[in-house]
Amino acid sequence: MKRIGISFSLLFLIVGCSQTPEQDNNEVETTEVVEVEYDDSHRGDPLEGFNRVMWGLNYDILDPYLVRPVSVGYVEYTPSPIRMGIANFLANLDEPSSMVNNLIMGNGNVAMVHFNRFWLNTTLGLVGLIDIASAAEINKPDSKSFGDALGHYGVGNGPYFMLPGYGPWTLREAGDFVDGFYMPLSYLNFWQGLGKWGLEGMESRVQLISQEPMLEASPDPYALTRDVYLQRQDFKAEIEPDVDLDAESDIDDYLDEIDE
């Protein structure tokens, strides 16, 4: 559920960044239909045929008939203070693993933020039920997994998979099992961990309902979701994107000529 929700979230970011101001009312508006083509031979997606079938299962069946209605029901019928307390408590469990993974990646300052949030919320915030740290303006950075740390040091994403009932996944994310060895996540049994995943997924899914039309408007939502998801994985791992210095230099020269 959480991964299906991520697909909507990433698409929203891409579409939002591509918006342009409206034209002047005196100008003649023209509309040009542009056909968007996607690379069918994506090197990170060797099982694309299987993955597209699983995408259809998730997107056309599991999400609209199971994930979405269950998530909406949870949000509508659970009192807000209880939902907020549960969300804060579950998020607090991830702070130590994010702290360790940031230390591995060399982000000492960010690791300290996670540490301060954890002890404040655990002690003064009633084991994390109340987000005291955010009230003290110690805002939570993006969580880091062990898979992100692996990627930061050169481990590639590996093959891309669309898992039934789960969503996008890459082989590098198998390393995330290491996070389960950090306390307090290490104290959770299988069913408690499954409950944590489900509750967090429902919250994420409901927050993305307003963005559904954007994904539906895409000519190939599967390819778009895959490409943006892989870019997001590299971003979380803090991998510097490849930059064509020659092309960038040509653009700078062109802009300089315009200014002149």
C-alpha positions as a Markdown table, in Angstrom:
| # | Residue | x | y | z |
|---|---|---|---|---|
| 1 | Met | 0.0 | 0.0 | 0.0 |
| 2 | Lys | 2.8 | 2.4 | 0.9 |
| 3 | Arg | 4.6 | 1.8 | -2.4 |
| 4 | Ile | 1.4 | 2.3 | -4.4 |
| 5 | Gly | 1.0 | 5.6 | -2.6 |
| 6 | Ile | 4.6 | 6.6 | -3.4 |
| 7 | Ser | 3.8 | 6.2 | -7.1 |
| 8 | Phe | 1.1 | 8.9 | -6.8 |
| 9 | Ser | 3.4 | 11.1 | -4.7 |
| 10 | Leu | 6.3 | 11.1 | -7.1 |
| 11 | Leu | 4.1 | 11.8 | -10.0 |
| 12 | Phe | 2.6 | 14.8 | -8.2 |
| 13 | Leu | 6.1 | 16.2 | -7.7 |
| 14 | Ile | 7.1 | 15.8 | -11.3 |
| 15 | Val | 3.9 | 17.4 | -12.6 |
| 16 | Gly | 4.0 | 20.2 | -10.1 |
| 17 | Cys | 7.5 | 21.2 | -11.1 |
| 18 | Ser | 6.5 | 21.3 | -14.8 |
| 19 | Gln | 3.7 | 23.9 | -14.5 |
| 20 | Thr | 4.1 | 27.2 | -16.3 |
| 21 | Pro | 2.4 | 30.5 | -15.9 |
| 22 | Glu | -0.7 | 31.2 | -18.0 |
| 23 | Gln | -0.3 | 33.2 | -21.2 |
| 24 | Asp | -1.4 | 36.8 | -21.5 |
| 25 | Asn | -5.1 | 37.1 | -22.5 |
| 26 | Asn | -4.1 | 39.1 | -25.6 |
| 27 | Glu | -2.0 | 36.3 | -27.0 |
| 28 | Val | -3.4 | 33.7 | -29.3 |
| 29 | Glu | -3.3 | 30.4 | -27.5 |
| 30 | Thr | -2.4 | 27.4 | -29.6 |
| 31 | Thr | -2.5 | 23.8 | -28.5 |
| 32 | Glu | -0.1 | 21.2 | -29.8 |
| 33 | Val | -0.6 | 17.5 | -29.1 |
| 34 | Val | 2.7 | 15.9 | -28.2 |
| 35 | Glu | 3.0 | 12.2 | -28.1 |
| 36 | Val | 5.2 | 11.1 | -25.2 |
| 37 | Glu | 7.3 | 8.0 | -25.9 |
| 38 | Tyr | 8.8 | 5.8 | -23.3 |
| 39 | Asp | 11.7 | 3.5 | -23.6 |
| 40 | Asp | 10.4 | -0.1 | -23.8 |
| 41 | Ser | 13.9 | -1.5 | -23.3 |
| 42 | His | 14.7 | 0.0 | -19.9 |
| 43 | Arg | 17.9 | -1.6 | -18.8 |
| 44 | Gly | 16.8 | -1.6 | -15.1 |
| 45 | Asp | 13.5 | -3.4 | -16.0 |
| 46 | Pro | 14.4 | -6.8 | -17.4 |
| 47 | Leu | 11.0 | -8.2 | -16.4 |
| 48 | Glu | 8.9 | -5.5 | -17.9 |
| 49 | Gly | 6.3 | -7.9 | -19.3 |
| 50 | Phe | 5.7 | -9.5 | -15.9 |
| 51 | Asn | 5.9 | -6.1 | -14.2 |
| 52 | Arg | 3.2 | -4.6 | -16.4 |
| 53 | Val | 0.8 | -7.4 | -15.6 |
| 54 | Met | 1.4 | -6.9 | -11.9 |
| 55 | Trp | 0.9 | -3.1 | -12.4 |
| 56 | Gly | -2.5 | -3.8 | -13.9 |
| 57 | Leu | -3.3 | -6.1 | -10.9 |
| 58 | Asn | -2.3 | -3.4 | -8.4 |
| 59 | Tyr | -3.6 | -0.3 | -10.2 |
| 60 | Asp | -6.8 | -1.7 | -11.7 |
| 61 | Ile | -7.9 | -4.2 | -9.0 |
| 62 | Leu | -6.2 | -4.2 | -5.6 |
| 63 | Asp | -6.0 | -0.4 | -5.1 |
| 64 | Pro | -9.5 | 0.7 | -6.2 |
| 65 | Tyr | -11.3 | -2.3 | -4.6 |
| 66 | Leu | -9.2 | -3.0 | -1.5 |
| 67 | Val | -6.4 | -0.6 | -0.6 |
| 68 | Arg | -8.2 | 2.7 | -1.3 |
| 69 | Pro | -11.6 | 1.8 | 0.4 |
| 70 | Val | -9.9 | 0.3 | 3.5 |
| 71 | Ser | -7.6 | 3.3 | 3.9 |
| 72 | Val | -10.5 | 5.7 | 3.6 |
| 73 | Gly | -12.5 | 3.8 | 6.1 |
| 74 | Tyr | -9.6 | 3.8 | 8.6 |
| 75 | Val | -9.2 | 7.5 | 8.3 |
| 76 | Glu | -12.9 | 8.4 | 8.4 |
| 77 | Tyr | -13.8 | 6.2 | 11.4 |
| 78 | Thr | -10.7 | 6.4 | 13.6 |
| 79 | Pro | -10.8 | 9.5 | 15.9 |
| 80 | Ser | -8.1 | 12.0 | 14.9 |
| 81 | Pro | -6.3 | 12.0 | 18.2 |
| 82 | Ile | -5.9 | 8.3 | 18.2 |
| 83 | Arg | -4.7 | 8.3 | 14.5 |
| 84 | Met | -2.2 | 11.0 | 15.3 |
| 85 | Gly | -0.9 | 9.2 | 18.3 |
| 86 | Ile | -0.5 | 5.9 | 16.4 |
| 87 | Ala | 1.3 | 7.7 | 13.5 |
| 88 | Asn | 3.7 | 9.5 | 15.8 |
| 89 | Phe | 4.5 | 6.3 | 17.7 |
| 90 | Leu | 5.2 | 4.3 | 14.6 |
| 91 | Ala | 7.4 | 7.1 | 13.1 |
| 92 | Asn | 9.4 | 7.3 | 16.3 |
| 93 | Leu | 10.4 | 3.6 | 15.9 |
| 94 | Asp | 12.3 | 4.5 | 12.7 |
| 95 | Glu | 14.4 | 7.3 | 14.2 |
| 96 | Pro | 17.3 | 5.1 | 15.4 |
| 97 | Ser | 17.7 | 3.2 | 12.1 |
| 98 | Ser | 17.7 | 6.5 | 10.2 |
| 99 | Met | 20.3 | 7.8 | 12.6 |
| 100 | Val | 22.6 | 4.9 | 12.1 |
| 101 | Asn | 22.1 | 4.9 | 8.3 |
| 102 | Asn | 22.9 | 8.6 | 8.1 |
| 103 | Leu | 26.0 | 8.0 | 10.1 |
| 104 | Ile | 27.1 | 5.4 | 7.6 |
| 105 | Met | 26.4 | 7.9 | 4.8 |
| 106 | Gly | 28.5 | 10.5 | 6.5 |
| 107 | Asn | 25.6 | 12.8 | 7.5 |
| 108 | Gly | 26.5 | 13.4 | 11.1 |
| 109 | Asn | 24.4 | 16.5 | 11.6 |
| 110 | Val | 21.3 | 14.7 | 10.3 |
| 111 | Ala | 22.0 | 11.7 | 12.4 |
| 112 | Met | 22.0 | 14.0 | 15.5 |
| 113 | Val | 18.6 | 15.4 | 14.5 |
| 114 | His | 17.2 | 11.8 | 14.5 |
| 115 | Phe | 18.9 | 11.1 | 17.8 |
| 116 | Asn | 17.4 | 14.2 | 19.5 |
| 117 | Arg | 14.0 | 13.5 | 18.1 |
| 118 | Phe | 14.0 | 10.0 | 19.4 |
| 119 | Trp | 15.0 | 10.7 | 23.0 |
| 120 | Leu | 12.7 | 13.7 | 23.2 |
| 121 | Asn | 9.7 | 11.9 | 21.8 |
| 122 | Thr | 10.4 | 8.7 | 23.7 |
| 123 | Thr | 10.8 | 10.4 | 27.1 |
| 124 | Leu | 8.7 | 13.6 | 27.1 |
| 125 | Gly | 6.4 | 12.5 | 24.3 |
| 126 | Leu | 5.1 | 9.4 | 26.1 |
| 127 | Val | 7.1 | 6.8 | 24.1 |
| 128 | Gly | 6.5 | 8.7 | 20.9 |
| 129 | Leu | 2.7 | 9.2 | 21.0 |
| 130 | Ile | 3.3 | 13.0 | 21.1 |
| 131 | Asp | 5.7 | 14.6 | 18.7 |
| 132 | Ile | 7.4 | 16.9 | 21.2 |
| 133 | Ala | 10.4 | 17.3 | 18.9 |
| 134 | Ser | 8.4 | 18.9 | 16.1 |
| 135 | Ala | 6.8 | 21.2 | 18.6 |
| 136 | Ala | 10.3 | 22.2 | 19.6 |
| 137 | Glu | 11.1 | 22.9 | 15.9 |
| 138 | Ile | 13.2 | 19.8 | 15.5 |
| 139 | Asn | 11.6 | 18.7 | 12.3 |
| 140 | Lys | 12.1 | 15.2 | 11.0 |
| 141 | Pro | 14.4 | 14.8 | 8.0 |
| 142 | Asp | 13.7 | 12.1 | 5.3 |
| 143 | Ser | 14.2 | 8.7 | 6.7 |
| 144 | Lys | 17.2 | 6.7 | 5.4 |
| 145 | Ser | 17.3 | 2.9 | 5.0 |
| 146 | Phe | 20.3 | 0.6 | 4.8 |
| 147 | Gly | 19.6 | 0.2 | 1.1 |
| 148 | Asp | 20.0 | 4.0 | 0.7 |
| 149 | Ala | 23.4 | 3.7 | 2.4 |
| 150 | Leu | 24.4 | 0.9 | 0.0 |
| 151 | Gly | 23.4 | 3.0 | -2.9 |
| 152 | His | 25.4 | 5.9 | -1.6 |
| 153 | Tyr | 28.5 | 3.9 | -1.8 |
| 154 | Gly | 28.0 | 2.6 | -5.4 |
| 155 | Val | 25.6 | -0.3 | -5.1 |
| 156 | Gly | 23.2 | -0.1 | -8.0 |
| 157 | Asn | 19.4 | -0.5 | -7.8 |
| 158 | Gly | 19.5 | -3.8 | -9.5 |
| 159 | Pro | 16.5 | -5.2 | -11.3 |
| 160 | Tyr | 13.2 | -3.4 | -10.9 |
| 161 | Phe | 10.1 | -5.4 | -9.8 |
| 162 | Met | 6.4 | -4.6 | -9.5 |
| 163 | Leu | 5.3 | -6.8 | -6.7 |
| 164 | Pro | 1.6 | -7.9 | -6.4 |
| 165 | Gly | -0.1 | -6.1 | -3.6 |
| 166 | Tyr | 3.1 | -4.2 | -2.7 |
| 167 | Gly | 4.2 | -2.0 | -5.6 |
| 168 | Pro | 7.6 | -0.9 | -6.9 |
| 169 | Trp | 10.7 | -2.6 | -5.5 |
| 170 | Thr | 14.4 | -2.9 | -6.4 |
| 171 | Leu | 16.9 | -5.6 | -5.5 |
| 172 | Arg | 19.0 | -3.1 | -3.5 |
| 173 | Glu | 16.1 | -2.6 | -1.1 |
| 174 | Ala | 16.6 | -6.2 | 0.1 |
| 175 | Gly | 19.3 | -4.6 | 2.2 |
| 176 | Asp | 16.7 | -2.8 | 4.2 |
| 177 | Phe | 16.2 | -6.0 | 6.3 |
| 178 | Val | 19.3 | -4.7 | 8.2 |
| 179 | Asp | 17.1 | -2.0 | 9.7 |
| 180 | Gly | 15.2 | -4.6 | 11.6 |
| 181 | Phe | 18.3 | -5.3 | 13.7 |
| 182 | Tyr | 18.3 | -1.8 | 15.2 |
| 183 | Met | 16.3 | -1.2 | 18.3 |
| 184 | Pro | 13.4 | -0.7 | 18.8 |
| 185 | Leu | 12.5 | -2.2 | 15.4 |
| 186 | Ser | 14.3 | -5.4 | 16.6 |
| 187 | Tyr | 11.6 | -5.9 | 19.3 |
| 188 | Leu | 8.8 | -6.2 | 16.8 |
| 189 | Asn | 7.7 | -9.6 | 15.8 |
| 190 | Phe | 6.4 | -10.4 | 12.3 |
| 191 | Trp | 2.7 | -9.5 | 13.0 |
| 192 | Gln | 3.7 | -6.2 | 14.7 |
| 193 | Gly | 5.9 | -5.3 | 11.8 |
| 194 | Leu | 3.1 | -6.1 | 9.4 |
| 195 | Gly | 0.7 | -3.9 | 11.4 |
| 196 | Lys | 3.2 | -1.0 | 11.3 |
| 197 | Trp | 3.5 | -1.3 | 7.5 |
| 198 | Gly | -0.2 | -1.5 | 7.0 |
| 199 | Leu | -1.1 | 1.5 | 9.3 |
| 200 | Glu | 1.5 | 3.7 | 7.7 |
| 201 | Gly | 0.5 | 2.7 | 4.3 |
| 202 | Met | -3.2 | 3.6 | 4.9 |
| 203 | Glu | -2.2 | 7.0 | 6.1 |
| 204 | Ser | 0.0 | 7.6 | 3.0 |
| 205 | Arg | -2.6 | 6.3 | 0.6 |
| 206 | Val | -5.4 | 8.6 | 1.8 |
| 207 | Gln | -3.1 | 11.7 | 1.6 |
| 208 | Leu | -2.7 | 11.0 | -2.1 |
| 209 | Ile | -6.3 | 10.7 | -3.2 |
| 210 | Ser | -6.4 | 14.2 | -4.6 |
| 211 | Gln | -3.5 | 13.4 | -6.9 |
| 212 | Glu | -5.1 | 10.4 | -8.6 |
| 213 | Pro | -6.2 | 12.3 | -11.8 |
| 214 | Met | -2.6 | 13.2 | -12.5 |
| 215 | Leu | -1.5 | 9.6 | -12.8 |
| 216 | Glu | -4.6 | 8.6 | -14.7 |
| 217 | Ala | -3.9 | 11.4 | -17.3 |
| 218 | Ser | -0.4 | 9.9 | -18.1 |
| 219 | Pro | -0.2 | 8.0 | -21.5 |
| 220 | Asp | 1.9 | 5.3 | -19.8 |
| 221 | Pro | 1.5 | 5.5 | -16.0 |
| 222 | Tyr | 3.6 | 2.3 | -15.6 |
| 223 | Ala | 6.7 | 3.6 | -17.3 |
| 224 | Leu | 6.3 | 7.0 | -15.7 |
| 225 | Thr | 6.0 | 5.5 | -12.2 |
| 226 | Arg | 9.0 | 3.2 | -12.8 |
| 227 | Asp | 11.3 | 6.0 | -14.1 |
| 228 | Val | 10.4 | 8.4 | -11.3 |
| 229 | Tyr | 10.6 | 5.7 | -8.7 |
| 230 | Leu | 14.2 | 4.8 | -9.8 |
| 231 | Gln | 15.2 | 8.5 | -9.7 |
| 232 | Arg | 13.7 | 8.8 | -6.3 |
| 233 | Gln | 15.8 | 5.8 | -5.1 |
| 234 | Asp | 19.0 | 7.5 | -6.3 |
| 235 | Phe | 17.9 | 10.8 | -4.7 |
| 236 | Lys | 17.4 | 9.0 | -1.3 |
| 237 | Ala | 20.8 | 7.5 | -1.7 |
| 238 | Glu | 22.2 | 11.0 | -2.4 |
| 239 | Ile | 23.7 | 9.9 | -5.7 |
| 240 | Glu | 24.9 | 12.8 | -7.8 |
| 241 | Pro | 23.2 | 12.7 | -11.2 |
| 242 | Asp | 25.3 | 12.3 | -14.3 |
| 243 | Val | 25.8 | 15.7 | -15.9 |
| 244 | Asp | 26.9 | 16.3 | -19.5 |
| 245 | Leu | 29.4 | 19.1 | -18.9 |
| 246 | Asp | 29.8 | 19.9 | -22.7 |
| 247 | Ala | 26.0 | 20.2 | -23.1 |
| 248 | Glu | 25.8 | 22.4 | -20.0 |
| 249 | Ser | 28.6 | 24.6 | -21.3 |
| 250 | Asp | 26.8 | 25.0 | -24.6 |
| 251 | Ile | 23.6 | 26.0 | -22.8 |
| 252 | Asp | 25.5 | 28.6 | -20.7 |
| 253 | Asp | 27.1 | 30.1 | -23.9 |
| 254 | Tyr | 23.7 | 30.3 | -25.5 |
| 255 | Leu | 22.2 | 32.1 | -22.5 |
| 256 | Asp | 25.1 | 34.5 | -22.4 |
| 257 | Glu | 24.5 | 35.3 | -26.1 |
| 258 | Ile | 20.8 | 36.0 | -25.3 |
| 259 | Asp | 21.7 | 38.3 | -22.5 |
| 260 | Glu | 24.0 | 40.3 | -24.8 |
